Amino acid sequence: MVFRMFILFIGFGLAVSGGVSLIIYLNLLTTGMTITDYLLFISTRVECYLFLVGILIITVTIYLPRRKNNDYL
């Protein structure tokens, strides 16, 4: 249980750092970039993938069924 919480927090940290970077990059739209240019730009950035990996880790740790150890009964 503690290991899953640790992995959940790692996923949360990755998602937050990636999400904040994506929001910061939204300022590029005020410089005249179009939405298409913005999407092409963030697809080349590592922060976009950090956000996606973080969301994936969070989803897996929440919805993956836990292993039941009945050895101690």
PDB file of N, CA, C and O in Angstrom:
ATOM      1  N   MET A   1       0.824  -1.187   0.000  1.00  0.00           N
ATOM      2  CA  MET A   1       0.000   0.000   0.000  1.00  0.00           C
ATOM      3  C   MET A   1       0.873   1.258   0.000  1.00  0.00           C
ATOM      4  O   MET A   1       0.578   2.229  -0.697  1.00  0.00           O
ATOM      5  N   VAL A   2       1.935   1.230   0.777  1.00  0.00           N
ATOM      6  CA  VAL A   2       2.829   2.385   0.836  1.00  0.00           C
ATOM      7  C   VAL A   2       3.543   2.561  -0.505  1.00  0.00           C
ATOM      8  O   VAL A   2       3.755   3.684  -0.963  1.00  0.00           O
ATOM      9  N   PHE A   3       3.908   1.445  -1.122  1.00  0.00           N
ATOM     10  CA  PHE A   3       4.577   1.519  -2.423  1.00  0.00           C
ATOM     11  C   PHE A   3       3.657   2.134  -3.475  1.00  0.00           C
ATOM     12  O   PHE A   3       4.096   2.938  -4.297  1.00  0.00           O
ATOM     13  N   ARG A   4       2.377   1.752  -3.446  1.00  0.00           N
ATOM     14  CA  ARG A   4       1.423   2.315  -4.406  1.00  0.00           C
ATOM     15  C   ARG A   4       1.229   3.806  -4.179  1.00  0.00           C
ATOM     16  O   ARG A   4       1.112   4.567  -5.139  1.00  0.00           O
ATOM     17  N   MET A   5       1.193   4.228  -2.929  1.00  0.00           N
ATOM     18  CA  MET A   5       1.061   5.661  -2.638  1.00  0.00           C
ATOM     19  C   MET A   5       2.296   6.421  -3.122  1.00  0.00           C
ATOM     20  O   MET A   5       2.185   7.533  -3.638  1.00  0.00           O
ATOM     21  N   PHE A   6       3.461   5.819  -2.952  1.00  0.00           N
ATOM     22  CA  PHE A   6       4.694   6.443  -3.422  1.00  0.00           C
ATOM     23  C   PHE A   6       4.667   6.611  -4.940  1.00  0.00           C
ATOM     24  O   PHE A   6       5.017   7.672  -5.457  1.00  0.00           O
ATOM     25  N   ILE A   7       4.254   5.571  -5.647  1.00  0.00           N
ATOM     26  CA  ILE A   7       4.160   5.640  -7.107  1.00  0.00           C
ATOM     27  C   ILE A   7       3.096   6.648  -7.521  1.00  0.00           C
ATOM     28  O   ILE A   7       3.274   7.362  -8.508  1.00  0.00           O
ATOM     29  N   LEU A   8       1.991   6.716  -6.780  1.00  0.00           N
ATOM     30  CA  LEU A   8       0.944   7.699  -7.064  1.00  0.00           C
ATOM     31  C   LEU A   8       1.485   9.115  -6.932  1.00  0.00           C
ATOM     32  O   LEU A   8       1.194   9.970  -7.769  1.00  0.00           O
ATOM     33  N   PHE A   9       2.268   9.371  -5.891  1.00  0.00           N
ATOM     34  CA  PHE A   9       2.844  10.704  -5.707  1.00  0.00           C
ATOM     35  C   PHE A   9       3.860  11.037  -6.795  1.00  0.00           C
ATOM     36  O   PHE A   9       3.964  12.191  -7.212  1.00  0.00           O
ATOM     37  N   ILE A  10       4.603  10.048  -7.254  1.00  0.00           N
ATOM     38  CA  ILE A  10       5.526  10.281  -8.367  1.00  0.00           C
ATOM     39  C   ILE A  10       4.745  10.658  -9.620  1.00  0.00           C
ATOM     40  O   ILE A  10       5.114  11.596 -10.325  1.00  0.00           O
ATOM     41  N   GLY A  11       3.673   9.933  -9.896  1.00  0.00           N
ATOM     42  CA  GLY A  11       2.835  10.260 -11.045  1.00  0.00           C
ATOM     43  C   GLY A  11       2.207  11.630 -10.918  1.00  0.00           C
ATOM     44  O   GLY A  11       2.106  12.369 -11.898  1.00  0.00           O
ATOM     45  N   PHE A  12       1.781  11.974  -9.704  1.00  0.00           N
ATOM     46  CA  PHE A  12       1.190  13.286  -9.474  1.00  0.00           C
ATOM     47  C   PHE A  12       2.215  14.392  -9.713  1.00  0.00           C
ATOM     48  O   PHE A  12       1.896  15.416 -10.316  1.00  0.00           O
ATOM     49  N   GLY A  13       3.429  14.189  -9.247  1.00  0.00           N
ATOM     50  CA  GLY A  13       4.484  15.183  -9.455  1.00  0.00           C
ATOM     51  C   GLY A  13       4.813  15.369 -10.923  1.00  0.00           C
ATOM     52  O   GLY A  13       5.004  16.494 -11.384  1.00  0.00           O
ATOM     53  N   LEU A  14       4.880  14.269 -11.659  1.00  0.00           N
ATOM     54  CA  LEU A  14       5.147  14.374 -13.099  1.00  0.00           C
ATOM     55  C   LEU A  14       4.013  15.091 -13.818  1.00  0.00           C
ATOM     56  O   LEU A  14       4.250  15.927 -14.690  1.00  0.00           O
ATOM     57  N   ALA A  15       2.773  14.757 -13.446  1.00  0.00           N
ATOM     58  CA  ALA A  15       1.625  15.395 -14.096  1.00  0.00           C
ATOM     59  C   ALA A  15       1.572  16.887 -13.781  1.00  0.00           C
ATOM     60  O   ALA A  15       1.247  17.696 -14.649  1.00  0.00           O
ATOM     61  N   VAL A  16       1.887  17.246 -12.554  1.00  0.00           N
ATOM     62  CA  VAL A  16       1.862  18.667 -12.183  1.00  0.00           C
ATOM     63  C   VAL A  16       2.958  19.435 -12.909  1.00  0.00           C
ATOM     64  O   VAL A  16       2.710  20.515 -13.444  1.00  0.00           O
ATOM     65  N   SER A  17       4.161  18.885 -12.932  1.00  0.00           N
ATOM     66  CA  SER A  17       5.246  19.607 -13.610  1.00  0.00           C
ATOM     67  C   SER A  17       4.977  19.724 -15.106  1.00  0.00           C
ATOM     68  O   SER A  17       5.249  20.764 -15.705  1.00  0.00           O
ATOM     69  N   GLY A  18       4.452  18.678 -15.707  1.00  0.00           N
ATOM     70  CA  GLY A  18       4.117  18.754 -17.125  1.00  0.00           C
ATOM     71  C   GLY A  18       2.956  19.692 -17.398  1.00  0.00           C
ATOM     72  O   GLY A  18       2.983  20.444 -18.373  1.00  0.00           O
ATOM     73  N   GLY A  19       1.932  19.656 -16.547  1.00  0.00           N
ATOM     74  CA  GLY A  19       0.774  20.529 -16.734  1.00  0.00           C
ATOM     75  C   GLY A  19       1.108  21.997 -16.558  1.00  0.00           C
ATOM     76  O   GLY A  19       0.625  22.843 -17.311  1.00  0.00           O
ATOM     77  N   VAL A  20       1.933  22.304 -15.569  1.00  0.00           N
ATOM     78  CA  VAL A  20       2.341  23.697 -15.356  1.00  0.00           C
ATOM     79  C   VAL A  20       3.153  24.195 -16.549  1.00  0.00           C
ATOM     80  O   VAL A  20       2.987  25.335 -16.985  1.00  0.00           O
ATOM     81  N   SER A  21       4.018  23.352 -17.069  1.00  0.00           N
ATOM     82  CA  SER A  21       4.804  23.755 -18.241  1.00  0.00           C
ATOM     83  C   SER A  21       3.915  23.989 -19.454  1.00  0.00           C
ATOM     84  O   SER A  21       4.146  24.920 -20.225  1.00  0.00           O
ATOM     85  N   LEU A  22       2.903  23.150 -19.625  1.00  0.00           N
ATOM     86  CA  LEU A  22       1.987  23.345 -20.754  1.00  0.00           C
ATOM     87  C   LEU A  22       1.202  24.636 -20.605  1.00  0.00           C
ATOM     88  O   LEU A  22       0.942  25.324 -21.593  1.00  0.00           O
ATOM     89  N   ILE A  23       0.823  24.968 -19.385  1.00  0.00           N
ATOM     90  CA  ILE A  23       0.109  26.227 -19.154  1.00  0.00           C
ATOM     91  C   ILE A  23       1.032  27.414 -19.400  1.00  0.00           C
ATOM     92  O   ILE A  23       0.610  28.424 -19.964  1.00  0.00           O
ATOM     93  N   ILE A  24       2.285  27.297 -18.981  1.00  0.00           N
ATOM     94  CA  ILE A  24       3.241  28.382 -19.219  1.00  0.00           C
ATOM     95  C   ILE A  24       3.462  28.578 -20.715  1.00  0.00           C
ATOM     96  O   ILE A  24       3.572  29.710 -21.187  1.00  0.00           O
ATOM     97  N   TYR A  25       3.527  27.475 -21.460  1.00  0.00           N
ATOM     98  CA  TYR A  25       3.717  27.583 -22.907  1.00  0.00           C
ATOM     99  C   TYR A  25       2.509  28.185 -23.609  1.00  0.00           C
ATOM    100  O   TYR A  25       2.616  28.576 -24.771  1.00  0.00           O
ATOM    101  N   LEU A  26       1.356  28.272 -22.937  1.00  0.00           N
ATOM    102  CA  LEU A  26       0.199  28.934 -23.537  1.00  0.00           C
ATOM    103  C   LEU A  26       0.477  30.411 -23.804  1.00  0.00           C
ATOM    104  O   LEU A  26      -0.202  31.032 -24.622  1.00  0.00           O
ATOM    105  N   ASN A  27       1.464  30.974 -23.123  1.00  0.00           N
ATOM    106  CA  ASN A  27       1.833  32.368 -23.375  1.00  0.00           C
ATOM    107  C   ASN A  27       2.358  32.573 -24.794  1.00  0.00           C
ATOM    108  O   ASN A  27       2.397  33.703 -25.280  1.00  0.00           O
ATOM    109  N   LEU A  28       2.757  31.509 -25.452  1.00  0.00           N
ATOM    110  CA  LEU A  28       3.219  31.631 -26.834  1.00  0.00           C
ATOM    111  C   LEU A  28       2.083  32.036 -27.767  1.00  0.00           C
ATOM    112  O   LEU A  28       2.330  32.582 -28.842  1.00  0.00           O
ATOM    113  N   LEU A  29       0.846  31.773 -27.366  1.00  0.00           N
ATOM    114  CA  LEU A  29      -0.287  32.166 -28.209  1.00  0.00           C
ATOM    115  C   LEU A  29      -0.413  33.681 -28.292  1.00  0.00           C
ATOM    116  O   LEU A  29      -0.910  34.205 -29.289  1.00  0.00           O
ATOM    117  N   THR A  30       0.028  34.385 -27.267  1.00  0.00           N
ATOM    118  CA  THR A  30      -0.051  35.847 -27.294  1.00  0.00           C
ATOM    119  C   THR A  30       1.015  36.462 -28.192  1.00  0.00           C
ATOM    120  O   THR A  30       0.922  37.634 -28.558  1.00  0.00           O
ATOM    121  N   THR A  31       2.027  35.675 -28.548  1.00  0.00           N
ATOM    122  CA  THR A  31       3.071  36.191 -29.436  1.00  0.00           C
ATOM    123  C   THR A  31       2.718  36.029 -30.903  1.00  0.00           C
ATOM    124  O   THR A  31       3.493  36.420 -31.776  1.00  0.00           O
ATOM    125  N   GLY A  32       1.550  35.455 -31.182  1.00  0.00           N
ATOM    126  CA  GLY A  32       1.117  35.329 -32.565  1.00  0.00           C
ATOM    127  C   GLY A  32       1.114  33.914 -33.099  1.00  0.00           C
ATOM    128  O   GLY A  32       0.799  33.702 -34.270  1.00  0.00           O
ATOM    129  N   MET A  33       1.456  32.936 -32.271  1.00  0.00           N
ATOM    130  CA  MET A  33       1.397  31.551 -32.731  1.00  0.00           C
ATOM    131  C   MET A  33      -0.059  31.105 -32.816  1.00  0.00           C
ATOM    132  O   MET A  33      -0.904  31.551 -32.039  1.00  0.00           O
ATOM    133  N   THR A  34      -0.333  30.234 -33.753  1.00  0.00           N
ATOM    134  CA  THR A  34      -1.679  29.679 -33.859  1.00  0.00           C
ATOM    135  C   THR A  34      -1.777  28.439 -32.973  1.00  0.00           C
ATOM    136  O   THR A  34      -0.778  27.960 -32.436  1.00  0.00           O
ATOM    137  N   ILE A  35      -2.985  27.936 -32.834  1.00  0.00           N
ATOM    138  CA  ILE A  35      -3.185  26.725 -32.030  1.00  0.00           C
ATOM    139  C   ILE A  35      -2.424  25.551 -32.645  1.00  0.00           C
ATOM    140  O   ILE A  35      -1.856  24.731 -31.924  1.00  0.00           O
ATOM    141  N   THR A  36      -2.415  25.474 -33.955  1.00  0.00           N
ATOM    142  CA  THR A  36      -1.685  24.401 -34.637  1.00  0.00           C
ATOM    143  C   THR A  36      -0.190  24.505 -34.367  1.00  0.00           C
ATOM    144  O   THR A  36       0.461  23.497 -34.095  1.00  0.00           O
ATOM    145  N   ASP A  37       0.359  25.716 -34.438  1.00  0.00           N
ATOM    146  CA  ASP A  37       1.778  25.913 -34.125  1.00  0.00           C
ATOM    147  C   ASP A  37       2.070  25.535 -32.679  1.00  0.00           C
ATOM    148  O   ASP A  37       3.098  24.926 -32.384  1.00  0.00           O
ATOM    149  N   TYR A  38       1.159  25.899 -31.781  1.00  0.00           N
ATOM    150  CA  TYR A  38       1.330  25.578 -30.360  1.00  0.00           C
ATOM    151  C   TYR A  38       1.348  24.069 -30.153  1.00  0.00           C
ATOM    152  O   TYR A  38       2.214  23.551 -29.449  1.00  0.00           O
ATOM    153  N   LEU A  39       0.403  23.364 -30.756  1.00  0.00           N
ATOM    154  CA  LEU A  39       0.344  21.910 -30.593  1.00  0.00           C
ATOM    155  C   LEU A  39       1.570  21.229 -31.193  1.00  0.00           C
ATOM    156  O   LEU A  39       2.078  20.258 -30.632  1.00  0.00           O
ATOM    157  N   LEU A  40       2.041  21.730 -32.321  1.00  0.00           N
ATOM    158  CA  LEU A  40       3.265  21.176 -32.906  1.00  0.00           C
ATOM    159  C   LEU A  40       4.478  21.461 -32.027  1.00  0.00           C
ATOM    160  O   LEU A  40       5.376  20.626 -31.915  1.00  0.00           O
ATOM    161  N   PHE A  41       4.508  22.639 -31.404  1.00  0.00           N
ATOM    162  CA  PHE A  41       5.626  22.996 -30.536  1.00  0.00           C
ATOM    163  C   PHE A  41       5.652  22.128 -29.283  1.00  0.00           C
ATOM    164  O   PHE A  41       6.703  21.598 -28.921  1.00  0.00           O
ATOM    165  N   ILE A  42       4.502  21.975 -28.614  1.00  0.00           N
ATOM    166  CA  ILE A  42       4.516  21.203 -27.364  1.00  0.00           C
ATOM    167  C   ILE A  42       4.681  19.711 -27.615  1.00  0.00           C
ATOM    168  O   ILE A  42       5.068  18.973 -26.709  1.00  0.00           O
ATOM    169  N   SER A  43       4.392  19.255 -28.838  1.00  0.00           N
ATOM    170  CA  SER A  43       4.613  17.836 -29.120  1.00  0.00           C
ATOM    171  C   SER A  43       6.100  17.511 -29.202  1.00  0.00           C
ATOM    172  O   SER A  43       6.484  16.344 -29.126  1.00  0.00           O
ATOM    173  N   THR A  44       6.942  18.536 -29.356  1.00  0.00           N
ATOM    174  CA  THR A  44       8.388  18.308 -29.387  1.00  0.00           C
ATOM    175  C   THR A  44       9.030  18.500 -28.019  1.00  0.00           C
ATOM    176  O   THR A  44      10.225  18.250 -27.859  1.00  0.00           O
ATOM    177  N   ARG A  45       8.258  18.937 -27.035  1.00  0.00           N
ATOM    178  CA  ARG A  45       8.797  19.210 -25.706  1.00  0.00           C
ATOM    179  C   ARG A  45       8.630  17.995 -24.792  1.00  0.00           C
ATOM    180  O   ARG A  45       7.646  17.263 -24.892  1.00  0.00           O
ATOM    181  N   VAL A  46       9.592  17.793 -23.910  1.00  0.00           N
ATOM    182  CA  VAL A  46       9.555  16.672 -22.976  1.00  0.00           C
ATOM    183  C   VAL A  46       8.432  16.851 -21.956  1.00  0.00           C
ATOM    184  O   VAL A  46       7.874  15.868 -21.468  1.00  0.00           O
ATOM    185  N   GLU A  47       8.102  18.090 -21.635  1.00  0.00           N
ATOM    186  CA  GLU A  47       7.102  18.351 -20.607  1.00  0.00           C
ATOM    187  C   GLU A  47       5.736  17.802 -20.988  1.00  0.00           C
ATOM    188  O   GLU A  47       4.969  17.390 -20.118  1.00  0.00           O
ATOM    189  N   CYS A  48       5.430  17.792 -22.266  1.00  0.00           N
ATOM    190  CA  CYS A  48       4.161  17.220 -22.720  1.00  0.00           C
ATOM    191  C   CYS A  48       4.117  15.733 -22.391  1.00  0.00           C
ATOM    192  O   CYS A  48       3.087  15.218 -21.956  1.00  0.00           O
ATOM    193  N   TYR A  49       5.222  15.055 -22.597  1.00  0.00           N
ATOM    194  CA  TYR A  49       5.274  13.631 -22.326  1.00  0.00           C
ATOM    195  C   TYR A  49       5.310  13.356 -20.828  1.00  0.00           C
ATOM    196  O   TYR A  49       4.797  12.329 -20.382  1.00  0.00           O
ATOM    197  N   LEU A  50       5.906  14.250 -20.041  1.00  0.00           N
ATOM    198  CA  LEU A  50       5.856  14.091 -18.588  1.00  0.00           C
ATOM    199  C   LEU A  50       4.420  14.139 -18.088  1.00  0.00           C
ATOM    200  O   LEU A  50       4.033  13.359 -17.218  1.00  0.00           O
ATOM    201  N   PHE A  51       3.636  15.050 -18.635  1.00  0.00           N
ATOM    202  CA  PHE A  51       2.230  15.159 -18.258  1.00  0.00           C
ATOM    203  C   PHE A  51       1.483  13.867 -18.588  1.00  0.00           C
ATOM    204  O   PHE A  51       0.731  13.349 -17.761  1.00  0.00           O
ATOM    205  N   LEU A  52       1.693  13.353 -19.792  1.00  0.00           N
ATOM    206  CA  LEU A  52       0.997  12.136 -20.205  1.00  0.00           C
ATOM    207  C   LEU A  52       1.433  10.922 -19.388  1.00  0.00           C
ATOM    208  O   LEU A  52       0.598  10.101 -19.006  1.00  0.00           O
ATOM    209  N   VAL A  53       2.726  10.804 -19.118  1.00  0.00           N
ATOM    210  CA  VAL A  53       3.229   9.688 -18.312  1.00  0.00           C
ATOM    211  C   VAL A  53       2.700   9.784 -16.884  1.00  0.00           C
ATOM    212  O   VAL A  53       2.343   8.771 -16.284  1.00  0.00           O
ATOM    213  N   GLY A  54       2.650  10.994 -16.340  1.00  0.00           N
ATOM    214  CA  GLY A  54       2.114  11.178 -14.996  1.00  0.00           C
ATOM    215  C   GLY A  54       0.657  10.782 -14.896  1.00  0.00           C
ATOM    216  O   GLY A  54       0.260  10.122 -13.936  1.00  0.00           O
ATOM    217  N   ILE A  55      -0.149  11.174 -15.876  1.00  0.00           N
ATOM    218  CA  ILE A  55      -1.563  10.796 -15.890  1.00  0.00           C
ATOM    219  C   ILE A  55      -1.702   9.283 -16.022  1.00  0.00           C
ATOM    220  O   ILE A  55      -2.566   8.683 -15.382  1.00  0.00           O
ATOM    221  N   LEU A  56      -0.865   8.665 -16.839  1.00  0.00           N
ATOM    222  CA  LEU A  56      -0.902   7.214 -17.003  1.00  0.00           C
ATOM    223  C   LEU A  56      -0.540   6.501 -15.700  1.00  0.00           C
ATOM    224  O   LEU A  56      -1.197   5.528 -15.327  1.00  0.00           O
ATOM    225  N   ILE A  57       0.492   6.971 -15.009  1.00  0.00           N
ATOM    226  CA  ILE A  57       0.898   6.360 -13.741  1.00  0.00           C
ATOM    227  C   ILE A  57      -0.202   6.508 -12.699  1.00  0.00           C
ATOM    228  O   ILE A  57      -0.485   5.561 -11.966  1.00  0.00           O
ATOM    229  N   ILE A  58      -0.823   7.673 -12.622  1.00  0.00           N
ATOM    230  CA  ILE A  58      -1.916   7.886 -11.675  1.00  0.00           C
ATOM    231  C   ILE A  58      -3.064   6.935 -11.970  1.00  0.00           C
ATOM    232  O   ILE A  58      -3.615   6.324 -11.054  1.00  0.00           O
ATOM    233  N   THR A  59      -3.425   6.805 -13.236  1.00  0.00           N
ATOM    234  CA  THR A  59      -4.528   5.923 -13.616  1.00  0.00           C
ATOM    235  C   THR A  59      -4.222   4.471 -13.276  1.00  0.00           C
ATOM    236  O   THR A  59      -5.086   3.754 -12.771  1.00  0.00           O
ATOM    237  N   VAL A  60      -3.008   4.038 -13.549  1.00  0.00           N
ATOM    238  CA  VAL A  60      -2.641   2.650 -13.271  1.00  0.00           C
ATOM    239  C   VAL A  60      -2.640   2.376 -11.773  1.00  0.00           C
ATOM    240  O   VAL A  60      -3.130   1.333 -11.342  1.00  0.00           O
ATOM    241  N   THR A  61      -2.106   3.281 -10.979  1.00  0.00           N
ATOM    242  CA  THR A  61      -2.046   3.022  -9.541  1.00  0.00           C
ATOM    243  C   THR A  61      -3.421   3.061  -8.891  1.00  0.00           C
ATOM    244  O   THR A  61      -3.633   2.407  -7.870  1.00  0.00           O
ATOM    245  N   ILE A  62      -4.350   3.805  -9.454  1.00  0.00           N
ATOM    246  CA  ILE A  62      -5.687   3.857  -8.860  1.00  0.00           C
ATOM    247  C   ILE A  62      -6.529   2.661  -9.290  1.00  0.00           C
ATOM    248  O   ILE A  62      -7.208   2.055  -8.461  1.00  0.00           O
ATOM    249  N   TYR A  63      -6.492   2.318 -10.564  1.00  0.00           N
ATOM    250  CA  TYR A  63      -7.423   1.323 -11.086  1.00  0.00           C
ATOM    251  C   TYR A  63      -6.868  -0.086 -11.206  1.00  0.00           C
ATOM    252  O   TYR A  63      -7.639  -1.019 -11.430  1.00  0.00           O
ATOM    253  N   LEU A  64      -5.572  -0.277 -11.067  1.00  0.00           N
ATOM    254  CA  LEU A  64      -5.009  -1.617 -11.124  1.00  0.00           C
ATOM    255  C   LEU A  64      -5.358  -2.347  -9.836  1.00  0.00           C
ATOM    256  O   LEU A  64      -5.102  -1.829  -8.749  1.00  0.00           O
ATOM    257  N   PRO A  65      -5.940  -3.543  -9.935  1.00  0.00           N
ATOM    258  CA  PRO A  65      -6.308  -4.239  -8.694  1.00  0.00           C
ATOM    259  C   PRO A  65      -5.069  -4.631  -7.903  1.00  0.00           C
ATOM    260  O   PRO A  65      -4.046  -5.021  -8.466  1.00  0.00           O
ATOM    261  N   ARG A  66      -5.185  -4.519  -6.610  1.00  0.00           N
ATOM    262  CA  ARG A  66      -4.027  -4.854  -5.783  1.00  0.00           C
ATOM    263  C   ARG A  66      -3.946  -6.352  -5.583  1.00  0.00           C
ATOM    264  O   ARG A  66      -4.943  -7.069  -5.675  1.00  0.00           O
ATOM    265  N   ARG A  67      -2.752  -6.801  -5.312  1.00  0.00           N
ATOM    266  CA  ARG A  67      -2.491  -8.204  -5.085  1.00  0.00           C
ATOM    267  C   ARG A  67      -2.913  -8.573  -3.681  1.00  0.00           C
ATOM    268  O   ARG A  67      -2.667  -7.826  -2.734  1.00  0.00           O
ATOM    269  N   LYS A  68      -3.540  -9.708  -3.547  1.00  0.00           N
ATOM    270  CA  LYS A  68      -3.968 -10.148  -2.221  1.00  0.00           C
ATOM    271  C   LYS A  68      -3.017 -11.228  -1.733  1.00  0.00           C
ATOM    272  O   LYS A  68      -2.876 -12.278  -2.360  1.00  0.00           O
ATOM    273  N   ASN A  69      -2.379 -10.963  -0.628  1.00  0.00           N
ATOM    274  CA  ASN A  69      -1.492 -11.939  -0.001  1.00  0.00           C
ATOM    275  C   ASN A  69      -2.220 -12.553   1.175  1.00  0.00           C
ATOM    276  O   ASN A  69      -2.437 -11.897   2.194  1.00  0.00           O
ATOM    277  N   ASN A  70      -2.593 -13.802   1.034  1.00  0.00           N
ATOM    278  CA  ASN A  70      -3.269 -14.506   2.117  1.00  0.00           C
ATOM    279  C   ASN A  70      -2.323 -15.449   2.839  1.00  0.00           C
ATOM    280  O   ASN A  70      -2.773 -16.360   3.534  1.00  0.00           O
ATOM    281  N   ASP A  71      -1.034 -15.249   2.687  1.00  0.00           N
ATOM    282  CA  ASP A  71      -0.050 -16.123   3.309  1.00  0.00           C
ATOM    283  C   ASP A  71      -0.014 -15.961   4.820  1.00  0.00           C
ATOM    284  O   ASP A  71       0.363 -16.893   5.530  1.00  0.00           O
ATOM    285  N   TYR A  72      -0.392 -14.815   5.314  1.00  0.00           N
ATOM    286  CA  TYR A  72      -0.280 -14.561   6.741  1.00  0.00           C
ATOM    287  C   TYR A  72      -1.515 -15.023   7.507  1.00  0.00           C
ATOM    288  O   TYR A  72      -1.534 -14.903   8.732  1.00  0.00           O
ATOM    289  N   LEU A  73      -2.535 -15.540   6.854  1.00  0.00           N
ATOM    290  CA  LEU A  73      -3.747 -16.002   7.550  1.00  0.00           C
ATOM    291  C   LEU A  73      -3.611 -17.390   8.070  1.00  0.00           C
ATOM    292  O   LEU A  73      -4.544 -17.916   8.676  1.00  0.00           O
TER     293      LEU A  73
END
